[in-house]
């Protein structure tokens, strides 16, 4: 609604998705086995989060707390986890985060080594953070994003990234929630000598992560590659 309703956009701004987690009971909810074809609501809410408030940490042991934090990062490796009791947190940890401001995606980048692929799994929900140096061919990138969201959009919880587009001096940001995607050329430019490293962050349910990685890698500029070259599609599923 915040992405597509013009009247809503005139009067309100979607700042961030903040999920409050009960440290004492969350493991029970995450371990609950759901019927086939359904999703674990607790895991889904964590996957959507820009920030996770981990409350009631005074009711668990240090070992239990570490296990909960690891479980949260398995589901959503990019959302900061703020621990607290009685939901007592600094106001700047939950307000004015501007998580949907594409100009600030640079601030949200995870720190990985070049070309490192991080994949985390929690039952049906998986996360992938991929970094690769190089320039992307814009036409093939658009085909990749269109194919992914058309075929698997219902299962894409969150996707965001910083991209290097061939021929553009600017860093390009994008993010998607399900089948809705926004893109923007940032004010920030690639500096001389700076590695043009692309970052892709993806969180979703039952996504073919290896296939997505392979198709994304085919979007990079290579000698002799033309935009008209037959482009592979993400495997479709019937919902």
C-alpha positions in Angstrom: 0.0 0.0 0.0 2.8 2.5 0.9 4.5 1.7 -2.4 1.5 2.1 -4.8 -1.2 4.2 -3.1 -0.5 7.8 -4.2 -2.8 9.4 -1.6 -1.1 7.5 1.1 2.4 8.5 -0.2 1.4 12.2 0.0 0.7 12.1 3.8 2.9 9.2 5.1 6.2 7.6 4.6 7.0 4.0 5.2 10.1 4.4 7.5 11.0 0.8 8.3 9.6 -2.6 9.4 10.4 -3.2 13.1 9.7 -6.6 14.5 9.5 -7.2 18.3 10.6 -10.7 19.3 9.9 -12.4 22.6 13.3 -13.9 23.6 11.6 -16.3 26.0 9.1 -17.9 23.7 10.2 -17.2 20.1 12.0 -20.6 19.7 8.7 -22.4 20.4 7.0 -20.4 17.7 9.8 -20.9 15.2 9.9 -24.6 15.9 6.2 -25.1 15.4 5.6 -27.3 12.3 3.1 -25.8 10.0 0.8 -27.7 7.5 2.2 -28.1 4.0 1.7 -25.0 1.8 1.6 -22.6 4.8 4.3 -20.4 6.3 5.5 -19.9 9.8 4.2 -16.5 10.7 6.9 -15.8 13.3 9.7 -16.6 10.8 8.0 -14.5 8.1 7.7 -11.4 10.3 11.4 -11.7 11.2 12.3 -12.1 7.5 10.5 -8.9 6.6 12.2 -6.8 9.4 14.6 -4.0 8.9 15.3 -4.0 12.6 14.5 -6.7 15.2 13.8 -5.7 18.8 14.7 -8.7 20.9 12.7 -8.2 24.1 12.6 -10.0 27.5 16.3 -10.9 27.4 16.3 -10.9 31.2 14.2 -14.0 31.2 16.7 -16.2 29.3 20.2 -17.4 30.0 23.3 -16.2 28.1 23.4 -19.5 26.3 19.7 -19.3 25.3 20.1 -15.7 24.2 23.0 -16.6 21.9 20.9 -19.4 20.4 18.0 -17.1 19.8 20.2 -14.4 18.2 21.8 -17.0 15.9 18.4 -18.2 14.9 17.3 -14.7 14.0 20.4 -14.2 11.9 19.7 -17.5 10.1 16.4 -16.0 9.0 17.5 -12.4 8.4 21.2 -11.8 8.4 21.0 -8.1 7.6 18.6 -6.7 10.1 20.2 -5.3 13.3 19.1 -7.1 16.5 18.6 -4.7 19.4 18.3 -6.5 22.8 16.2 -5.0 25.6 13.9 -5.6 28.5 10.4 -4.2 28.8 10.8 -3.0 25.2 13.1 -0.2 26.5 15.1 1.0 23.5 16.6 4.2 22.3 14.1 6.0 20.1 16.6 6.4 17.3 16.8 2.6 17.0 13.1 2.4 15.9 12.2 5.7 14.4 13.6 7.7 11.4 15.5 4.7 10.1 14.6 5.5 6.5 15.1 1.8 5.6 13.1 2.3 2.4 15.1 5.4 1.3 17.2 4.1 -1.6 19.8 6.9 -1.1 20.6 5.2 2.3 21.0 1.6 1.2 24.7 2.2 1.2 24.4 2.6 5.0 22.7 -0.8 5.2 25.2 -2.9 3.3 26.5 -5.9 5.2 30.3 -6.2 5.3 31.5 -9.2 3.2 34.7 -10.0 1.4 34.7 -9.7 -2.4 32.6 -12.3 -4.1 31.7 -13.9 -0.8 28.4 -15.7 -0.9 26.6 -16.0 2.5 23.6 -18.3 2.6 21.5 -18.8 5.7 18.6 -21.2 6.1 15.8 -21.7 8.6 13.4 -24.4 7.5 11.7 -23.0 4.3 13.1 -19.5 4.7 16.6 -18.8 3.2 18.7 -15.7 2.9 21.5 -14.9 0.4 24.0 -12.1 0.4 26.1 -12.0 -2.7 28.9 -9.6 -3.6 30.7 -9.6 -7.0 32.9 -7.0 -8.7 32.2 -5.9 -12.2 29.7 -4.0 -14.3 26.1 -5.2 -15.0 24.5 -5.0 -18.5 21.3 -3.1 -17.8 19.1 -5.0 -20.2 20.1 -8.4 -18.9 19.7 -7.1 -15.3 16.2 -5.9 -16.0 15.4 -9.3 -17.5 16.8 -11.1 -14.5 14.7 -9.0 -12.0 11.6 -9.3 -14.1 12.0 -13.0 -14.5 12.6 -13.5 -10.7 9.7 -11.4 -9.5 7.2 -12.7 -12.2 8.0 -16.3 -11.4 8.8 -16.2 -7.7 7.5 -12.8 -6.5 5.1 -14.2 -3.9 8.1 -15.9 -2.2 10.4 -12.9 -2.3 10.1 -11.3 1.2 12.8 -8.7 0.8 15.4 -8.0 -1.8 17.8 -5.0 -2.0 21.1 -4.2 -3.4 23.8 -1.7 -4.7 24.6 -2.2 -8.3 27.2 -1.0 -10.8 25.6 -0.5 -14.2 27.9 -0.4 -17.3 28.3 3.1 -18.6 27.0 4.9 -15.5 29.2 6.7 -13.0 26.5 6.4 -10.3 25.8 3.7 -7.8 22.4 2.2 -8.4 20.1 1.0 -5.6 17.1 -1.2 -5.8 14.7 -3.0 -3.4 11.7 -5.2 -3.7 9.0 -6.6 -1.5 7.2 -9.5 -3.2 6.5 -8.3 -6.8 6.9 -4.6 -6.1 10.3 -3.1 -7.0 11.8 0.4 -6.9 15.1 1.4 -8.4 17.1 4.6 -8.4 20.5 6.1 -9.4 22.1 7.3 -6.2 23.8 10.7 -5.7 26.9 8.7 -4.7 29.3 8.0 -7.6 31.9 5.3 -8.0 35.3 6.9 -7.2 38.5 6.5 -9.2 40.2 3.3 -8.0 37.1 2.2 -6.1 36.1 -1.4 -6.7 32.7 -1.5 -8.5 31.3 -4.2 -6.2 27.7 -5.2 -6.6 25.8 -6.3 -3.5 22.6 -8.4 -3.7 20.6 -9.3 -0.6 17.7 -11.7 -0.9 15.4 -13.2 1.7 12.5 -15.5 0.7 10.7 -18.8 1.0 11.7 -21.9 -1.0 13.8 -19.9 -3.4 16.2 -21.6 -5.8 19.2 -19.7 -4.5 21.9 -21.4 -6.6 19.8 -20.9 -9.7 19.3 -17.2 -8.9 23.0 -16.8 -8.2 23.9 -18.4 -11.6 21.4 -16.3 -13.6 22.5 -13.1 -11.8 26.2 -13.8 -12.7 25.2 -14.0 -16.3 24.1 -10.3 -16.1 27.7 -9.1 -16.0 29.3 -7.5 -19.0 31.6 -10.0 -20.8 33.5 -9.6 -24.1 31.3 -10.5 -27.0 28.1 -10.6 -25.0 25.1 -8.9 -26.5 21.9 -7.9 -24.8 20.0 -9.9 -27.4 21.7 -13.1 -26.3 19.1 -15.7 -25.1 18.7 -15.1 -21.4 17.8 -17.9 -19.0 14.7 -17.6 -16.9 14.1 -18.4 -13.2 12.2 -21.6 -12.9 8.5 -20.8 -12.4 6.3 -22.4 -9.8 2.5 -22.9 -9.6 0.9 -21.3 -6.5 
